[in-house]
Amino acid sequence: MLHVCTHRNRALYARQLEQMHRQRYELFVRTRGWNLKVRDGGEYDEGDDERAVYLLALDEAGGCFSSIRVRPADDFSMVIDNMPHHVAGDAKALREDRGLWEMARWVNIGADPAAGQEIRIGLVEYLLGRGASQCLALPDASMMGYALRTGWRLRALGAPLPYPEGGTAVAVSLPITPAEAEHLRALTGRRDPFLMEIDPDAPWARLPLTSIEQAFAEAAGLADSVDALAQRADAALRRLDLGRVA
């Protein structure tokens, strides 16, 4: 399952977010040598604010092992504001599209294929629900190749250019359309719903994340839509005999 972590339910994921930022530090700062901001052992940037949404994959112990950040790009964008020279033409003109979002900081510890599939599909389906039309990114050459091989139909916005840490990156746009979601579903054979967003006001919201995910996963086998998934998971969680649900 892929957890949707927003500003509204972020308090439920304090441990997982701390792990995510530390993993970003290990990958991008220590391993790749990028000159990024580090705080309390984790990597943070301007996009890690209340508008950021994190898609998180958790292991059986509830730890985060895969993540990506998505965010509206109308007020801040790594591509538009920090690396505009990677875009051919006027980078700021991209903001004329009111459905513009941006993705950044993809981490997948162990390169788990199922988690990779869920992030590729889940990102498109989540952004569809938010009214997005395209999603910017600035992958390096190796990540660009991986994304293309695994199904994302990215459109280059400029030529590949070097960045200060010694690599090469290219600004791209991913279309956010129902056709793109169906393309990824067909390519992977995944038909199961796996996006889960916990309502922090639900009576079961303080249960262990692993218990909540299990209920969502069980409900996913019976659900044919996201709404049905949420309804079945809610019913399953209310039946849990853990002494903390009315």
N, C-alpha and C positions, 0 to 999 in steps of 0.2 A: 504494500500500500504506500501511497505518497501523501504525506501530511502537508496541508496548506497552512503555513504559519504566517499570520497577518499581525498588524499592530493590535488588533482586538483580542486575539487569543495568545499573544506572545508569552504571557506569563506562564502558560502551561509548558513551555518549551525552554525554560531557562538553561537547564543542563545541556540540552541538545544544541542550542545556539552557541553556548560556550565551546562545545566540542567542534562545531562547524567553523567558528572563527580560528580556533587553534589548528584545525586541519588546513584552512586556507593559508595560515602562516607557514606551516610545514611545507606545503606544496609550492606556493607562489614566492615566498620570501627565502626560505632555507634551500629548497631544491632548485628552483628556477632562478633565484637571485634577483628578483624584482625589488625595486626600491619603493616599498609600500609602507604605510603607517602601521605600527604595531603597538597594541595596548593590552596589558595584562596577558601577554603571551599569545594574543590573537591578532589577526589582520583585519583592519577596518578601513572603509573609505567613505566618501561623501554620500554614497548611495545607501549606506546602512542607517536609514532614518525611519521615521514612522510610516512612510509610504512604501517601504520595501516589503516584498512578499517573498518568503523562503519556501521552496518545495523541498521537503526533507524525507529521506528514506531511513528507516530505523531498523536496527537489528533486533534479535530476540530478547536482548536485555534492555531494549529501549534506547540504545546509543545511536547517534547519528553516524551514518557511514557514506551517505551520498546527499548532495545538496546543490541547489542553484538559486540565484536571486533573480527575481523579475521586479520591474519597477516602471511606473509611467515615466516617459522621457520628456514631458512638457516643461519641467523646471530644472532637471539635471540629467545629463547623459554623459557617460564616459567617452562615447564617440564624438558627440557634438561639442561638448564643452572642454574636454581634455585632449582629444586627439582628432580635431577637425581636419587636419591635413591628410588623413586617411580617406576622406570622402572627396571624390571628384566633383568640383563645383562648390556651391554654398551649403555647408553642412547644416546651418541653422534653418535652411528652407525645409528640411525634413520635418520640422515641427509644424508645418502647415497641415500635416496629417494628425488630426485630433486623436486618432487611435494608435498613436506611436508609443511603444513600450521598449524596454531594453532588458536583456539578460546578461548576467555576468557571474564570474566566480563559480564555475561548475567544478565540483569535486566528486569523485567516485572512487572511494577507497577499495582497492582490490578489483576495480574495473568490473563490477558485477553486471552481467548482461541484462538481467531482468530490471535492475534499478535504472540502467541506462535507457531501456525501452520506456519505462514509466515516466522518466523525466522528459524524454523527447516527445512522447504523446501527451503527457499531463500538462506540460507547459503550454502547448497549443490549445488544448481543451480548456484549461483554466483561463487563458487570455481571451478565448472566444467568449466565455461567460462574462468577461469584464468589458466587452465591447472593443477589444483591440483589433487592429487591422494588419499591423506588422510589428516585428520585434527586432531591434538592432542588436548587434554584438560585434566584438572585436577579437575574434579568435586568432591564435598564432597559427602558423602553417600546419603543424601536426594536428591540432584540434579541428581546423577547417577540413582537413582530409578525412578525419574520423566522422565528423558530422555529415559530410556528403556520402560517405560509404554506408552510413547507417540510416539514411533516409531523409534527413533534413534537406529541403530543396532551397538552398541559400542563394541569394542574389548579391554578387559583389557590388559594392558602392564605390570602389576605387581600386587602384593597383596595390599589390602587396608592398608594404614599406617596412623598413627596419624600425624597431623601437629601442629606447636607450639601453635596455638590459642585454641587447645583443641578438634578439630574435627578430622574426618577421611576422607581421600581422596584417590582416585585411579586414576592412569594415564590411559588414554584410547585413542584409535584411532577410528575415524569415517571414514568409506570408502567414498570416493568422486567418485561416478560412476553414469552413467545414470540409472543403475538398482536401485541404492539407491534413486535417485530422483523419479523414477517411483513408487517405494515402498511407499514412503511418500505421493505422490499424491494419490495413490490408497487408502491408509489407511485413509486419511482425506477426500477424495472426492473432493479435491480442484483441479480444472482444469484451473482456471483463472490465467493469468499472473499478478504478483503484484510487481516484482522487478522494481524499477525505478531509473535511474541514470541521474542526470541533467548535461547536458553539460554547463559549466560556460560561454562558448563563444556564446551560443544560444542567439538570440535577446530578448527572453522572460525570460532569466534566473534570472533576478532580480524581477520578479513578486513575489507576496506572495507565500510561499510554499504551502499554502492551495489551491490556485488557480491552481498551477501546478499539485498538486496531484489530484485535481478534474478532470482535463483534462486527466491525465493518467488513472484514474479510469474509466472515460467514454469511453476512447479508448480501455480499457481492455475488455469491453463487446463485442467489434467488432474484436479484434485481435486474431489471432491463433498462434502467435509467438512473441518473444521478439522484433524482428526487426519491425514487423508490429505494435506492441504497441507503440514503439518509434515514428514511422512515423505518426501514427494517433494522438498521443498526441501532437506532434509538430504542426500538421495542426490545431488541436483544439486550441492550445495556440496562434497561429498566428491570429486566428479569434477573440480572446478576445478583447472586446472594452473597454480597460482600459487606453488607451492613452499613453501606454509605449511600444507598439509593432508596428513596421512599417507595 
